[in-house]
Amino acid sequence: MRKKIISDIIALFVSLLATFFIVSVIILLTGKDPFFIFGKMFGEVFGTGYGFGQTLFKTTPLIICGCGIAVCFHASLFNIGAEGQLNAGAFVVSLIPLYMSDLPPILTISVALISGFIVSGIFGIIPAVIKIRKGVSEVITTIMMNFVVLALLNFFLNYYFAVPSTVRTNNVSENFMIPKFSEYFPFFQGSSLNFTLFVALAVAILTYILIYKTKFGYYIRAVGYNETASKYIGIKVNRILFTAFFVGAGVTSLVGMNFILGYKGYYELGFSNNLGFTAIAVSLLARNHPIGIIFSAFLFGILDFGGLSVNEFIPKELMLVVQAVVILSILTVNKFFENLSHKLNWN
């Protein structure tokens, strides 16, 4: 086990060096100094309270969504529909406070979060039912459900709930807003970081407990490893697939807390900006481990805000290339060290 941990640490450092080298070459091809670009980027992220706060703000929804996706992945369900699922839940989270404004904030927020969870979960159930009943791959159905959900939201928002001449809902009352860090810690002044970060960390810990410390989590992993063998040992596979998809999709709805209740105060069409797809990479990079997702999400948060901080020097699209290189290098190097450890009997 100790040799395996050492191997993983070495693999991480090698992959990061490989990433730095490849990205440096790309930056050189644009005519810029890579040391200046990286220095500027990390200086903005770690050198100022605003930059660090914004990085954590962008990290928060990736942790939440990544954990939801990981639940599905452990059951060998490749959920590509998180983008639609999180938007459906977030939309409901934004509406409940508008129509329950007379109730105590704690009750209203609880109803909003539970309702959002259920709605997101329902849009996870649909591809699960199609997979169980008809044997259709969830990859196809979840991709198509993204278009269906976003089109429905576009319709309801524009015709029933949008502020005139906008693509957003009305603002929720200040009574329902989640406090920002800057209200208590001047170091984060100006940043959008809010207490949803603690919710995200709690989600990661609870997901870890669910997957690795409960009987249900054992069933999920068993089904993910071998569905046929799971049937022979008495696991109700269809029920596990159904529940895993509902729970995984439902968790993604909590993303709405960060943007709606912690930042803007309203739902806005396109607010997620493909976050559901980025979270897939976050989860895969962490090998679907909830605690690892915290760190991989933070890495993507650094790249996201860091890319904005150097946008005047290099195209912001280059950060998308950096994200891809990070993923490919880490996965490639990890695969190499896995094969090496097997040959050396480190496992």
Secondary structure, 3 states (H helix, E strand, C coil): CHHHHHHHHHHHHHHHHHHHHHHHHHHHHCCCCHHHHHHHHHHHHHHCHHHHHHHHHHHHHHHHHHHHHHHHHHCCCCCCCHHHHHHHHHHHHHHHHHHCCCCCHHHHHHHHHHHHHHHHHHHHHHHHHHHHHHCCCHHHHHHHHHHHHHHHHHHHHHHHHCCCCCCECCCCCHHHCCCEHHHCCHHHCCCCCECHHHHHHHHHHHHHHHHHHCHHHHHHHHHHHCHHHHHHCCCCHHHHHHHHHHHHHHHHCCHHHHHHHHHHCCCECCCCCCHHHHHHHHHHHCCCCHHHHHHHHHHHHHHHHHHHHCCCCCCCHHHHHHHHHHHHHHHHHHHHHHHHHHHCCCC
